[in-house]
């Protein structure tokens, strides 16, 4: 379930449909289960957020 939510959130963020704050919120919710994956996704979300700005 968390995997699906994060995958959708990151995909939508890449297309600029979703606010990075919401993506980070989903990552924080699932951080306990997926800490290594979360770190990787946080890096990609931050870099994509900088590109949109």
Secondary structure as the mmCIF struct_conf table of DSSP 4:
data_model
#
loop_
_struct_conf.conf_type_id
_struct_conf.id
_struct_conf.beg_label_comp_id
_struct_conf.beg_label_asym_id
_struct_conf.beg_label_seq_id
_struct_conf.end_label_comp_id
_struct_conf.end_label_asym_id
_struct_conf.end_label_seq_id
HELX_RH_AL_P HELX_RH_AL_P1 UNK A 2 UNK A 14
TURN_TY1_P TURN_TY1_P1 UNK A 15 UNK A 16
BEND BEND1 UNK A 18 UNK A 18
HELX_RH_AL_P HELX_RH_AL_P2 UNK A 20 UNK A 29
TURN_TY1_P TURN_TY1_P2 UNK A 30 UNK A 30
HELX_RH_AL_P HELX_RH_AL_P3 UNK A 31 UNK A 52
#
